[in-house]
Amino acid sequence: MAFVRAAGRDEVVPGTIREFQLDGQEIALANVEGKFFAVNNVCLHRGGPLGEGEMDRQVVTCPWHGWQFDVTNGQLLTNATVSLTCYPVEIRGDDVFVDIG
């Protein structure tokens, strides 16, 4: 496993999502009620930046065309067979680490 520091815990406040570049990979890091989830930052529809999307509980809406994904499992809300890549997350002290493989 290759855990990489993504952010400080206070950099992604509850109810938000932010995009990060981790060793060349586009990752979106979401904070859902104090629990962190990491998914691929690229929307499966047309490549929109999910880390710039709006969060509603655990659902992020792509800012380009409105596709919605559950950040806790990566699933597209309208088709559960379509999902984003999800990455394991660890909290180490005040830092959030993501396993990018």
ZAKOL-880417 format. One record per atom (N, C-alpha, C): y, z, x negated. Coordinates in steps of 0.05 Angstrom, whole numbers, plus 5000, padded with zeros to 4 digits. Example, Ala and Ser with C-alpha at 12.3 -4.5 7.8 and 13.67 -1.06 7.14 Angstrom:
% ZAKOL-880417
488651564736;491051564754;493451564736;495551424743;497951434727;500151574742;
//
This chain:
% ZAKOL-880417
497650004983;500050005000;502550004983;504549864992;507049844977;509349954994;509650214995;511850335010;514450294994;516450205008;519150164995;521150315012;523050434998;525150575012;526850375027;527150425053;528750235070;531550345075;531750605081;534250725089;534151025089;536451155091;536551435096;536151475126;535051705134;534551755162;537151735179;539351815167;541851805182;543151525184;542051335170;543151055170;542350905196;540250995209;539350855234;539251075255;541351105270;541551325290;539751265314;538951475328;537151435352;538451235371;536651055381;537550855400;538550595388;538350575361;539350335348;537150205331;537749955322;536049805304;537849675284;536849655259;538349525237;536549355221;537749155209;536148975192;536349045163;534149005148;534149065119;532548845105;533248795080;531648625062;530148805044;527448795045;525848955028;524048775011;524648754986;523148574968;522848294980;525048194990;525047915000;524047885029;523248105042;522248085070;524448195088;524748045111;526648135131;525348335150;526248575150;525148795166;527248905185;526448955210;528249095229;527149375232;528849575227;528149855229;529449975253;527850085272;528850195297;528350495297;530250635310;529950925314;529750975344;527351055353;526851105381;526551405384;528651535394;528651825398;527751975374;528751895350;528152035325;525551945311;524151755323;521751645310;522351365301;521551295277;522251035265;519950835267;520750585273;518850365275;519950125260;518249985245;519149745230;517549505240;519049295245;517849035254;519148815238;517848575239;519048335228;521748295241;523848235225;526548195236;526947925249;525047745247;525447465257;524147435284;525747375304;524747325331;522847085331;520647115346;518646905347;519446655363;521646675377;522546445393;524046245376;526246315365;527846125349;528946255323;527746475315;528446595289;530946775290;531646865313;534047045315;533647305301;535847435292;535647685277;535347925296;532948025299;532448245317;534048505310;534548535284;536048775275;538948775284;539848555295;542548535307;542448555337;540048595348;539748605377;540448865389;540348885415;540949125430;538349275436;538449535434;536149705440;536549835467;534349845483;534250005507;531550155507;531750405501;529350575495;527850445472;525450345476;523850225454;523949925454;525649805470;525649515473;528149395459;527749205441;529949065429;530148785442;532648705447;533148445458;534448265436;533148035431;534247855411;536947755419;538947765401;541647685407;542047385412;540147225404;540446935408;539646835435;537246905445;536246795470;535046995489;535247255482;534447455501;531447535501;529847435483;527047515482;527047815477;525147955490;524948245487;522248335476;522448515457;520048615443;520048925444;517649035447;517249325444;516949385415;518749535403;518649585374;516449775366;515249915386;513050105379;510449965374;510149715384;507649575380;508149275374;510649185374;511348905368;510948705391;509948795414;509248605435;511648495449;511448235455;513448095472;512948195500;515148275514;514848405541;513648215561;514147955559;513247765579;510447655573;509347715549;506647615542;505447795521;503747965529;502548165510;500848045488;500147795490;498547665469;500347575446;502947585449;504847505429;506147755418;506047785391;507248025380;508347975352;510348145345;511448145318;509648295299;509948245274;508548405253;509848675253;508248885253;509149165252;508449275224;510149445214;509649565187;509549865189;507649995175;507550285174;510050405163;510850635174;513250775166;512551055158;513851155137;513551435129;516251555124;516551805132;519051955127;518452135103;520052115083;519852275059;522552415055;522652665063;525152815061;527152685080;529452595069;531552465085;531352155084;529252045073;528951765070;526751645087;527151395095;525151245110;523951035092;521351035090;519950845074;518250665092;518050405084;516550215100;514450085081;511950055091;509849935076;509949635082;510949485062;511149195066;508749045055;506649185049;504149055041;503749055012;
//
